[in-house]
Amino acid sequence: MKVIQLHHKNNTTLIKKAAKGKRDAQHTLFEIHAPKMLSVCRYYIKDMQNAESVMLKGFFKAFTHLKNFKNEGSFEGWLRRIMVRESISFLRQVKTIEFSVEDELIHQEQYNNIDSQMEVAQIQQLIDELPEGYKLVFVMYAIEGYKHQEIAEALNISLGTSKSQLFKARQMLQKKITDINTTSYGTS
């Protein structure tokens, strides 16, 4: 049985070697982080092949600019931000991302937690069914932990648009989950 090391004992040394172009160190970093980074790309990109392609492009960019990583904060966080930017860039290239703009005030509502019996694949499918603008903001805010100001800057939209997209995405997901629960479990 092969044991996969989740956290390399000397990540700093490994990163320094990879920054000097050592292929074995780059390969080890890739092996450690690829599964999580593919998940990040997959949140944004529906098609698995495109998500893999974006992830590989993100790793190429990370290894090219590894000398810029200052060991301030986590390497995984730095890498994750690259993957998010690459995913957004890919979506911009493939099609225009549309955001519906509303000037009305957004009111906070409580939402039920996603039923624990739902499979991860089912949740991902529900997220994939969201309109692109809703999906991008929802994933960046709810999954990646970006703040609305950061989302607005990254997507070149207003703060209000970011908030309204999240509100509408949550509403749409809540309705879909309620519909699934009503159909599957006979409850609402």
N, C-alpha and C positions, 0 to 999 in steps of 0.2 A: 504494500500500500504506500502510495506517495503522499507525503505530508507537504501541504502547501503553506508556506509561511505567510501569514496575513500582514504582519508588520515586520519589516526588515530591521534587525537589531541596530544597524548603523546606517540609518537612512541618509544622514548628512554625507557620509563617505560615499555612499552609492550615488547620490545626486552629483557630487563633485566629479566622480569618475565619468558619469554619463555626460556631464557638461564638457568634459575633455574629449568626448567622442568615443568613449569606450563602449563598444557594441554590447558586450556582455552585461554591463551595468544598465544600459538602455533597455535591453531585453528584460532584465529582472524588474525594472521599474514598470515596464509595460505589463508584464505578467501579474504584478501586484495590483495595478490600478485599472487595467482594461475592463474587468467585469463591471465595476462601479461606473466607469466613464461611459461605457456602452449604455448603461441604464440611464445616465444623464441625457445622452443624445436621444435615446429612445423616447424619453418623456416629450421631447419636442417634435420628433420626426416619426411619423407613423410607419413608414416602410423600413424594415430591418436592414436591408442592404444599404440603403441611404444612410441610416444611422451608423452602421459600421464604417462606411466610407468617411463620414464626418468625423467619427472618433479617430480614425487613422490619420486624417488630416490634422486633427487637433493634437495628436501625439507628435506628429512631424513638427508642427509649429512649436510645441512645448520643448522638444529636444533641440530645435534650432535656437530657441531663446532661453535655454536653461541657464545660461550665464547671468540672466537678469533676475533669476530667483535668488532672493537675499536671505533665505532661511528665516524670514520674519513671518510667522504664521505657518500653517501647515502646507506641505507640498500638495496634498490632496485637494485642499481648498483652492490653491493656485491653479492646479490642473483642471479642476471642475469649472472654474471661471472661463478658462480657455475653451472648454467643451461647450459651455453655454453660448459664448460668443460665436463659435463656429457653427453651432446649430441655428442660431438666429440668422447668421450670414447665409447659410444654405437656404433657409426658408425665403429669405429676401430674393435670392437668385432664382429660385424655382417659380415663385409667384409673389404677387403683391400681397402683403399682409394687410387685411382690412380691419379697421377699428371703427366701431360705431361710436359716434360722439354724442353725448348728451350733456346738457348744462344743468340738469336737475341735481339737487343734493342727494347724496347716497346715505341711506339710513342703515345702521348696523342691525342685522337680524341674527338670531341664533339659528344654527343649522344642526340638524341631527348628525351624529357621527355615522360614518359609513358602516353598514352592517358588517360585523366581523366575519360573517359567513361568506361574504363576497370574495372571490378569488382575485389575486393581484392582476391577472390577465383581464378579468372582467372590468376592474377599475380602470386599467390602462385603456381598454376599449371605449369606456365612457368618456375618458379624457380625450381620446383620439377623435371622437365624434363632435367635440366642441368646435365652433368656428375658430379659425386660426388665431385671431386677435384674442379671443377669450382664453384659448388654450395657452398661448404664450404667457399672458399675464398670470393666469392661474398657476401654471407650473413654476414660473419664476418666483411668485409670492408664496404659494402654499407648500411647494416641494423644495425649492432651492433656498427659500428664506430671504429673498431680496426685499428691500423696502420699496414702497411706491415711488419714491424719488429716484432710486437706482433704476427701477424698471422704466420710468418715464425717460430718463437719460439714455438708457441702452436702446430703447425702441424708438426714440425721437418722437414721443407723444407727450401730451400734457399730463400733469399729476391727476387731474379729474378723470381723464380718459382711462388711466391705469386703474383707478378706483372703480369706475363704472364697469370696466371689462371684468374685473374680479367679481364684483357684485352679480353681474349677469351670468358669469360662468358658474358661480356657486348656485344661483337659482336654477340654472339649467341642469346641473349635476344633481341637485336635490330632487328635482322633478323626475329625472330618469331613475334615480335610486328608489324613490317612492313608487314609481310605476313598476319597477322590477320586484320590489317587495310585495306589492299588491298582487302581481301576477304569480310570483313564485310561492309566496307564503300565505296568500289570502288575507293579508293585513295591510294596513296603511300606515 
